[in-house]
Amino acid sequence: MARIREFDMDQAVERAMDLFWRRGYAETSLQDLLKELSIGSGSFYAAFGSKEQLYIRSLDRYISLQGADLETTLDEAAGIRFAVRKVLTSMIEADLADPTRGCLVVNTATECGDQPLAADRVNTAIRQVESSLAGALERAQARGEISPEKNPGELARFLTTFIQGIRIVGGARVGSEFMEDALSTAMRVLD
C-alpha cells in the first residue's frame, strides 16, 4: 500500500526556496533540505526527484511571486513614473535591508548560469520582467504619460537591465545615496 505524503508540497517548496535564497544552491546540502523540510530522503526523492529539481521548482515559485508583485504594482500605481519608481525603490530597500539575500534570479544567474535548466529559468524571468514593463510603458504611452517618440520596448529592456544591476550592486553594500543617485538617473529615461 502506498504511503500518504505527510507534508504540504507548496509549503515545502516555499521553505526550500527560502533556504536556497539564503544559502545559495551550492551551499545548501541535501541534509540541509531534509532538515528544513522535516522529511526523510525517501520522501524527498519521491516528491522532488533531486536537489536540482527542487531548486528549479523553488526558482519557479520565486519567479511567479515576483512577477505577480511586479504586475500588481504596475497595474495599481497612479502613473507610470510612480509605478516604475515604486518597483525600483522596493528592490533597493530590500537590498539595503538585507544585502546578503539579494534576488534569487540574480543569485541563480551568477551561481548556476552554466546549468541549462537554471539558465533557462533566469532567461524566462528576465523576459517576463521586460514584457511586464513593456506592456505598462505601452499603456502609459497611449495615455500620453510618455512621449510618443520613446520606444516602450527599448525602455523596458533598459529598465530590466537596470533592475538586474541594482540587485547586484545592492549586495555590494554601496549605500542608499549611491542607489538613490542611480535611481534618479534611471528615472530620467522616461522624460
N, C-alpha and C positions, 0 to 999 in steps of 0.2 A: 504494500500500500504506500502510495506517495505521501511524503511528509508535507504538511501545510507550511507554507512560508510564514514565519512568525515575526516579520518586520515589514514596515511600510516602505515600499520601494522609492517613492518620491522623497520621503524624509531621508532615506539612506543616501540617495543621490545628492540631496541638499547638504547633508553633513559631509559627504566626501568632497563636494565642491568647495566647501569652506576649508577643509583640511588641505586640499591641493592648492587653493588660493593662498593660504597662509604659508605653506611649506615648499610649494613647488612640486613638480612631478617627480624629479629625481630624488628629492629629499623625503618623499612620502613612501614608506615601505609598505609591503603587503601587511606586515604586522601592525603598522600604524593604522591602516584602514580597518583591519579586523577589530582592533581595539575601539576605534572611533565608532564603528557601526555596531559593535557588540554582537558580532556573528562569528561563526566558525568558518574555516577555509572551504569546507564543502558547500556551505550555503552561499559563500561569496562567489565561488566559481559557477555554481548553478544559476545564481541570479545575474551575475555581471560578466562572466566569461574570463576576464583578465583585468589586471590593473589598468592597462591601456584602454580597454573598452569602457571601464568605469570613468576614466579620465575624460574620454570623449563625451560620454553621457553628461558628466558634470559640466564640461565646457559648453555643451549644447544648452544645458539648463541656464548657465550664466548668460549666454548669448541671447536666449529667449527673454530672460528677465531684463537685461539691459536694453534690448530692442523695444520691449513694451514700455519701459520707462521713457526712453527717447521719444517714441511715438506720442505718448501721453503729454509730455512736456511741449512738444512741437504743436500738437493739436489744441492744447488748452491755453497756451500763453497768448496774451494780448499783443500781437505784433511779432514779426519775425526777429527783429533785433532783440527784443526782450527774451524771446524763446531761445535764440542761439546763446545769448549771454547767460541765461539760466542754465542751459546744458553745460556750457564750458565752466561756469563758476562752480557748479555742483561737483564736477570732476576735480577741479583744482582744490576745492575744500576737502574732498575725500582724500586726496593725496597728501595735503598738508596735515590732516588729522592722523593719517596712518601711512606714512611714506613707504613702509616696508611691504605693504599689501599690494598697492598698485592696481592694475587692471589685469584680470585673468587672461584676456585675449592677448594683451601685450606681453605678459609673462610667458604665455604659451609660444608666441612668435619668437621670443628671444631664447627660450629654453628648448623648445621642441620643434622648431621650424623645419628641421630636416626629416621629421616624421610625416609621411604623406597624409594620414588622417587628420593630424593636428594642423598641418599647414592648410589643408582644405577648409577646416573649420575657421581658422583665422581669416582666410580669404573671404569666406562666406560672411563672417561678422563685419569685416571692413566694408564689403559691398552692401551689406544691409544698412549700415550707418550712412553710407554715401547715398543710397536710394531714399532713405527717410529724409535726409537733409535736402536732397534734390527736389523731392515732392513738396516739402514745406516751402522751399525757396520759389518753386514754380507758382504755388498758390499765392505766395506773398507778392510775387511779381504781377500776377493777374489782378491783385487788389491794389496795385500801384505803390507798394511799400518799398520796392527796389526798382532801380532803373531798368527800362526795357532793353538797354544796351548790355546789361550784365548777363552772363551765361550761367543759369542755375546749376547746370551740371559741373561746370568748372569750379564754381564757388563751393559746391558740395564736396568735390574732390579735395580742394584746398582745406576746407574745414575738417574733413575726415583725417587728412594727414596731420593737421594741427592738433586734433584730438589725440592721435597716437603719440605725437611728440610731447604734449603736455603730460601725458601719462608716464612717459619715460623720464622726463625732466623732473616731474614731481617726486619720483623716487630718489632723485639726487639731492633732495632737501635744499633746493636753491632759495626757498623762502617766498613769502607772499608778495613782496614788492616786485621781484623778478617776474612772477607769474601774472600779476596784475598788469605790468607793462606789456607783456606778451599778449595778454587777452585784449587790451585796448588796441593794440596794433592790428590784431586779427579781426576785430570788430569793424575796423575801417574798410575792409573789403566789401562790406555791404552798403557803403555810402555811394 
